[in-house]
Amino acid sequence: MRGSIHKVSVPRRLIIDLMHASMDVPFVALRRRLHVTALAGARAGCTLRPGWAAIFTKAFCLVARDEPILRTMYVKGWWPHFYELPQSTGMVAISRNEGGEQCVLPQRVCNAEAMSLAAVDAEIRYAMTAPVEKVPMFRKLLRVSRLPMPLRRLLWATCMAWGRQRANFCGNFGITSVAAFGPGNLDALSPGPFLLSYGALDADNGMDVVIRWDHRVTDAALIARTLSRLEQVLNGELAAEMRASHPVVIAHSPHALAG
């Protein structure tokens, strides 16, 4: 059958490079349903509701602040070793429409545990709406993606072999979700050591959360504890921050908690 040939766009080149860099990561996944009634109630009472990506970004950083393994990556390089970051660097998948094409670009969020939830949310929303050339992370990645494939492969291989640059390009964790487009969980890939995906909030204030991780870095017991701690942080520190920092309105709808 005769088809047609289309040029690979620069954003698709980036995804191809990311998938190539992810090929050697032995990912394992753990899925759990989290109950976030306190968080959902606090968020429903906000006049300006923070996005779920911002909420999970800060929540993971708060958990990782007290658990160094969650800030650690395996660097194969010229001599295999572990590289621990002093603070978390997250990569949040941002859905964009560039040149009429749907694409995903990762926005870097550093040290979210020391930021207010409103500041984390503003940084992510800026990446969703600002021109691509105005977002430093987008600009850097797309500049690399415009290079010929041999040079791109060389640059990515160098970054993956050098802990500091691997952290700059991949972070210690990623956040991705398709909850905004309907129910369903996403089992994604990433060159980074940890990747968190969340589903839609249901009427019972439950939410499916999946953590995929590099099995070379840690084992399932730590991830199980991480999910338990994540639920505590969501219903504790973050719910309290939303109640304290955002003006609240009285919710008259019986479905207000569905958010």
C-alpha positions in Angstrom: 0.0 0.0 0.0 1.4 3.4 -1.0 1.4 5.9 1.9 2.8 9.4 2.4 5.9 10.5 4.1 5.9 13.2 6.8 8.8 15.0 8.4 9.4 14.3 12.1 8.7 17.6 13.9 11.1 19.0 16.6 8.8 18.2 19.5 8.5 14.6 18.3 12.3 14.4 18.0 12.4 15.3 21.7 10.0 12.4 22.6 12.0 10.0 20.5 15.2 11.1 22.2 13.6 10.7 25.6 12.4 7.2 24.8 15.8 6.3 23.5 17.4 7.5 26.8 14.7 5.5 28.8 15.4 2.2 27.1 18.0 1.0 29.6 16.0 1.9 32.7 14.6 -1.3 34.3 11.3 0.2 35.5 9.0 -1.6 38.0 5.6 -0.2 39.0 3.5 0.0 42.1 -0.2 1.1 41.9 -2.3 2.1 44.9 -5.6 3.9 45.5 -5.1 6.9 47.7 -7.9 8.4 49.8 -7.6 12.2 49.8 -10.8 13.4 51.5 -9.1 16.2 53.5 -7.2 17.4 50.5 -10.2 17.4 48.2 -12.2 19.4 50.8 -9.5 22.0 51.2 -9.1 22.3 47.4 -12.8 22.6 46.9 -12.9 25.5 49.3 -10.3 27.5 47.3 -11.4 30.3 45.1 -8.3 29.6 43.0 -7.7 25.8 43.0 -4.1 24.6 42.5 -3.7 22.1 39.7 -3.1 18.4 40.6 0.3 18.5 38.9 1.4 21.2 41.3 -0.1 19.3 44.3 1.7 16.1 43.5 4.9 17.8 42.6 5.2 19.5 46.0 3.9 16.4 47.8 6.6 14.1 46.3 9.3 16.7 47.1 8.1 16.9 50.7 8.3 13.1 51.0 11.7 13.0 49.2 13.1 15.7 51.5 13.1 13.1 54.3 14.0 10.1 52.1 17.3 10.6 50.3 16.8 7.5 48.1 14.0 9.3 46.3 16.6 12.0 45.4 19.0 9.4 44.1 19.7 8.2 40.5 21.8 5.4 39.1 24.4 6.7 36.7 25.9 4.0 34.5 28.5 6.1 32.7 32.1 5.2 32.6 31.9 3.9 36.2 28.6 2.9 37.7 27.6 4.8 40.8 24.6 6.4 42.6 24.2 10.2 42.5 22.2 11.9 45.3 20.7 15.3 44.8 20.7 17.8 47.7 17.1 18.8 46.7 14.4 17.5 44.4 14.2 18.4 40.8 10.9 17.4 39.1 10.0 17.2 35.5 6.3 17.9 34.9 4.8 16.8 31.6 3.1 19.7 29.9 0.6 19.2 27.1 1.0 21.9 24.4 -0.2 22.6 20.9 2.6 23.9 18.8 2.2 24.6 15.1 -1.1 22.7 15.1 0.5 19.6 16.6 -0.2 18.2 20.1 3.0 17.6 21.9 4.4 17.1 25.4 7.2 19.1 26.8 8.8 18.6 30.3 9.0 21.6 32.6 11.6 21.5 35.3 10.5 22.5 38.9 13.4 22.7 41.4 13.1 22.6 45.2 9.3 22.6 45.3 9.4 21.5 48.9 10.7 25.1 49.8 8.1 26.8 47.6 4.5 27.7 48.4 1.9 25.6 46.5 0.7 28.7 44.8 4.3 29.3 43.5 4.6 25.8 42.2 1.2 26.0 40.5 2.2 29.4 38.9 5.4 27.9 37.5 3.5 25.0 35.9 0.7 27.2 34.5 3.3 29.6 33.0 4.8 26.6 31.2 1.3 25.7 29.9 0.5 29.1 28.5 3.7 31.1 27.8 5.4 31.0 24.3 7.7 28.1 24.1 10.8 30.3 23.6 10.0 32.1 26.9 10.3 28.9 28.9 14.0 28.1 29.6 13.6 24.3 29.8 11.6 24.1 26.7 14.0 26.3 24.8 17.0 24.3 25.9 15.5 20.9 25.0 14.1 22.0 21.7 17.5 23.6 20.8 19.1 20.2 21.3 16.3 18.5 19.3 17.0 20.6 16.3 20.5 19.1 15.9 21.2 16.1 13.6 20.6 12.7 15.2 24.3 11.7 15.7 24.9 14.9 17.7 21.7 14.5 19.7 22.6 10.9 20.6 26.1 12.0 21.6 24.7 14.9 23.8 22.1 12.7 25.5 24.6 9.9 26.1 27.0 12.4 27.7 24.2 13.8 29.9 23.1 10.3 31.0 26.7 9.5 32.0 27.2 12.6 34.1 25.2 12.8 37.3 24.9 16.6 37.4 23.7 16.9 33.8 21.5 13.9 34.1 19.8 15.7 37.0 19.5 18.9 34.9 17.9 17.1 32.0 15.9 14.4 33.8 15.5 15.4 37.4 15.0 12.8 40.1 11.3 12.4 39.4 8.7 13.0 36.8 5.0 13.9 37.0 2.6 12.8 34.3 -1.2 12.2 34.0 -4.1 12.0 31.5 -6.7 12.7 34.2 -7.6 16.1 32.6 -8.8 14.1 29.5 -10.8 11.5 31.4 -10.3 8.3 33.5 -7.3 6.0 33.0 -3.8 5.5 34.3 -0.7 6.2 32.4 2.3 3.8 32.5 4.9 6.1 31.0 8.7 5.9 30.6 11.4 8.4 31.7 15.2 8.5 31.9 14.8 9.6 35.5 14.7 7.2 38.4 11.1 7.9 39.6 7.9 8.6 37.7 4.5 9.4 39.3 1.2 9.2 37.5 -2.2 10.0 39.0 -5.8 9.3 37.8 -8.9 11.4 38.2 -10.5 12.1 41.6 -13.7 10.1 42.0 -16.9 10.9 43.9 -15.5 9.0 47.0 -12.4 11.2 47.0 -10.2 8.3 45.9 -7.5 8.6 43.3 -5.3 5.9 41.7 -1.6 6.7 41.9 1.2 4.8 40.2 4.9 5.1 40.9 7.3 3.6 38.4 10.9 3.4 39.6 14.4 2.3 38.6 14.8 -1.0 40.3 18.5 -0.5 40.5 18.0 2.4 42.9 15.6 0.8 45.4 13.0 -1.9 46.1 9.3 -2.1 46.4 9.1 -1.8 50.2 10.4 1.8 50.0 7.9 2.7 47.3 5.0 1.2 49.4 6.1 3.4 52.3 6.4 6.4 49.9 2.8 6.0 48.7 1.6 5.8 52.4 3.6 8.9 53.2 2.4 10.6 50.1 -1.2 10.1 51.2 -0.3 11.6 54.6 1.3 14.6 53.1 -1.6 15.3 50.7 -4.2 15.1 53.5 -1.9 16.8 56.1 0.7 19.5 55.1 -0.8 20.3 51.7 -4.5 20.4 52.9 -3.4 22.6 55.8 -1.5 25.0 53.4 -4.5 25.3 51.1 -6.8 26.1 54.0 -4.4 28.7 55.4 -3.2 30.3 52.2 -6.3 30.5 50.0 -9.5 32.5 50.6 -12.3 30.0 51.0 -15.9 30.1 49.9 -18.8 28.1 51.3 -19.6 25.2 49.0 -23.4 24.7 48.6 -23.2 21.9 46.1 -23.3 18.4 47.5 -20.8 17.4 44.8 -18.3 20.2 45.7 -15.7 17.8 46.9 -15.4 16.1 43.5 -13.3 19.1 42.5 
